[in-house]
Amino acid sequence: MNAIHSSSFPNGAYGGSPSGFVIESKDGNFYYSGDTALTYDMKLVGEATKLKFAALCIGGNFTMGVDDAIRATDFIKCNNILGVHYDTFPEIKINHAEAEQKFKAAGKALHLLGIGEERSL
C-alpha cells in the first residue's frame, strides 16, 4: 500500500519507498498504515479487506494528525484503531484525552499504549 512520507537513514542515505501493509490471518486482519499522510488509496484497503483493527499515525506534522486519522477510519472501514507515530519528540506530541474524545465522538475506539504496554484488540 502506498505511503506518503520521506524515507531516509540518519546518515541521509535513501531509505527506500515508504509503505503500509495489510496482514491477513485466521484471528483477524489488520492494517498498518506506515508513517503516512492521509491518502485516497486507503479506500482500497477498506474495499478489499475486513479489518479487526488498524494502526494509524496520529501525531500530525510529518504524517496524519488525529482529524485525518479519523477520516482514514472511514476510508479503511475500521473503527478500532491503535494510535502510532505520536509523542516521540516535541513536534508530534498530542493531547491524549482530546484525541480519545475526538475518536469517541466519531464512534470509534482509539487505543494509546504506553511503552511496554500490551492489549488484545
Phi, psi and chi 1 to 4 in degrees:
 res  aa     phi    psi   chi1   chi2   chi3   chi4
   1 MET       -  136.7  178.0   58.5   55.7      -
   2 ASN   -60.6  143.4 -176.5   40.3      -      -
   3 ALA  -131.6  144.4      -      -      -      -
   4 ILE  -106.1   99.2  -50.8  -61.0      -      -
   5 HIS  -172.6  150.1 -167.5  -85.9      -      -
   6 SER   -71.9  162.5   61.1      -      -      -
   7 SER  -144.6  103.7 -179.7      -      -      -
   8 SER  -146.8  155.9   62.1      -      -      -
   9 PHE   -86.8  165.1  -69.0  106.0      -      -
  10 PRO   -54.3  -28.8  -28.9   36.4      -      -
  11 ASN   -83.6    1.8   68.8   -1.6      -      -
  12 GLY    92.5   -6.6      -      -      -      -
  13 ALA   -67.1  150.1      -      -      -      -
  14 TYR   -60.7  131.6  177.0   63.7      -      -
  15 GLY  -101.1    4.8      -      -      -      -
  16 GLY    97.3  177.8      -      -      -      -
  17 SER   -77.9  128.6  -64.2      -      -      -
  18 PRO   -69.8  149.1   24.8  -31.0      -      -
  19 SER  -160.0  163.5   62.8      -      -      -
  20 GLY  -117.2  175.5      -      -      -      -
  21 PHE  -155.5  160.2   51.4   85.8      -      -
  22 VAL  -113.1  132.7  172.9      -      -      -
  23 ILE  -108.9  125.0  -60.1  -68.3      -      -
  24 GLU  -109.1  132.7  -64.5  179.9  -18.2      -
  25 SER  -149.5  168.5   77.9      -      -      -
  26 LYS   -66.3  -22.0   62.9  178.5  177.4   62.8
  27 ASP   -86.4   -7.0  -64.2  -38.1      -      -
  28 GLY   130.1  154.9      -      -      -      -
  29 ASN   -99.6  149.3  -53.6  -35.4      -      -
  30 PHE  -139.9  155.9   76.8   90.0      -      -
  31 TYR  -116.6  130.0  169.8   55.9      -      -
  32 TYR  -110.8  116.2  179.5   81.3      -      -
  33 SER   -71.4  -17.8   70.0      -      -      -
  34 GLY    73.1  176.6      -      -      -      -
  35 ASP   -79.6   98.2  -69.0  -12.6      -      -
  36 THR  -144.4  155.9 -172.4      -      -      -
  37 ALA   -81.1  168.8      -      -      -      -
  38 LEU   -61.5  134.0  178.9   66.3      -      -
  39 THR  -136.2  141.6  171.7      -      -      -
  40 TYR   -63.5  -22.5 -156.2   72.9      -      -
  41 ASP   -60.5  -21.2  -72.6   -8.5      -      -
  42 MET   -60.2  -24.0  -70.2  175.5  179.5      -
  43 LYS   -61.0  -30.0  -75.3 -165.8  169.7 -135.1
  44 LEU   -63.5  -34.8  -63.7  171.6      -      -
  45 VAL   -62.1  -49.4  172.8      -      -      -
  46 GLY   -64.7  -29.3      -      -      -      -
  47 GLU   -79.0  -27.5  -68.6  172.7    2.1      -
  48 ALA  -100.1  -24.0      -      -      -      -
  49 THR  -141.1  133.1  -51.6      -      -      -
  50 LYS   -83.2  121.7 -179.0  172.6  173.4   28.6
  51 LEU  -102.5  140.7  -60.6  171.4      -      -
  52 LYS   -80.9  -41.5 -176.8  175.1 -177.9  178.9
  53 PHE  -158.3  170.2   73.2   95.6      -      -
  54 ALA  -140.3  148.2      -      -      -      -
  55 ALA  -104.0  114.6      -      -      -      -
  56 LEU  -123.3  143.5  -60.8  178.0      -      -
  57 CYS   -65.0  141.3  -57.6      -      -      -
  58 ILE  -137.0    6.2   59.7  168.4      -      -
  59 GLY   -81.6  -15.1      -      -      -      -
  60 GLY    69.8 -166.1      -      -      -      -
  61 ASN    63.1  -68.7 -161.4   15.2      -      -
  62 PHE   -98.3  -17.6  -56.7  108.8      -      -
  63 THR  -139.2 -157.3   62.3      -      -      -
  64 MET   -67.6  144.7  -73.7 -176.4  -76.2      -
  65 GLY   -97.2 -174.2      -      -      -      -
  66 VAL   -58.0  -47.9  171.1      -      -      -
  67 ASP   -64.1  -42.1  -66.0  -27.6      -      -
  68 ASP   -68.0  -34.5  -82.9  -10.3      -      -
  69 ALA   -64.3  -39.2      -      -      -      -
  70 ILE   -62.8  -41.3  -69.2  169.8      -      -
  71 ARG   -63.8  -39.3 -170.6  167.2 -179.8 -158.1
  72 ALA   -61.4  -33.7      -      -      -      -
  73 THR   -60.3  -34.5   65.1      -      -      -
  74 ASP   -70.4  -38.5  -66.8  -27.6      -      -
  75 PHE   -62.3  -44.8  -74.7    8.9      -      -
  76 ILE   -89.5   -4.0   63.7  173.5      -      -
  77 LYS    56.8   49.8  -60.4  178.8 -176.4  174.2
  78 CYS  -141.8  129.3 -178.1      -      -      -
  79 ASN  -109.1    4.0  -65.7  -30.0      -      -
  80 ASN  -111.8  102.9 -165.6   23.7      -      -
  81 ILE  -120.6  132.7  -55.8  -58.6      -      -
  82 LEU   -97.8  117.3  173.6   64.8      -      -
  83 GLY   -75.9  136.3      -      -      -      -
  84 VAL  -136.2  170.3  -62.6      -      -      -
  85 HIS    58.4   57.2 -155.8  -82.1      -      -
  86 TYR  -149.5  154.6   66.3   94.3      -      -
  87 ASP    64.0    7.6  -72.3   -3.6      -      -
  88 THR   -84.6  -17.9   53.2      -      -      -
  89 PHE  -157.7  163.2   48.6   92.0      -      -
  90 PRO   -52.2  -37.4  -27.2   35.1      -      -
  91 GLU   -67.3  -16.7  -69.0   84.2    1.6      -
  92 ILE  -123.9   25.6   60.0  172.6      -      -
  93 LYS   -72.6  142.5  -80.3 -152.1  124.3   -4.9
  94 ILE  -126.2  162.3   64.4  163.9      -      -
  95 ASN   -90.2  107.6  178.7  -44.7      -      -
  96 HIS   -58.9  -47.5  -69.2 -141.6      -      -
  97 ALA   -61.9  -42.3      -      -      -      -
  98 GLU   -65.2  -43.2 -178.1  178.9  -65.5      -
  99 ALA   -62.8  -47.2      -      -      -      -
 100 GLU   -61.8  -39.4  -70.5  168.1  -25.4      -
 101 GLN   -65.9  -41.1 -179.5   54.1   41.4      -
 102 LYS   -62.2  -42.9  -78.1 -174.1  171.8 -173.7
 103 PHE   -63.9  -45.8  -90.7   77.0      -      -
 104 LYS   -60.0  -43.0 -175.0  176.6 -179.8 -179.9
 105 ALA   -62.6  -27.2      -      -      -      -
 106 ALA   -88.9    2.8      -      -      -      -
 107 GLY    78.7   29.1      -      -      -      -
 108 LYS  -127.9  155.9  -61.7  151.9 -168.8  -45.3
 109 ALA  -104.5  128.5      -      -      -      -
 110 LEU  -113.5  125.3  175.5   62.5      -      -
 111 HIS  -107.8  120.1  -53.1  -83.2      -      -
 112 LEU  -114.9  110.3  -58.1  175.5      -      -
 113 LEU   -96.2  143.9  -55.8 -177.8      -      -
 114 GLY   -81.3  166.6      -      -      -      -
 115 ILE   -57.7  126.7  -64.6  171.7      -      -
 116 GLY    81.1   -5.6      -      -      -      -
 117 GLU   -76.4  143.6 -174.4  178.5   -8.0      -
 118 GLU  -121.2  154.1  -62.7  177.9   13.1      -
 119 ARG  -157.6  139.5 -175.1  171.3  -56.7  158.8
 120 SER   -87.0  127.6  -66.4      -      -      -
 121 LEU  -106.4      -  -61.0  178.0      -      -
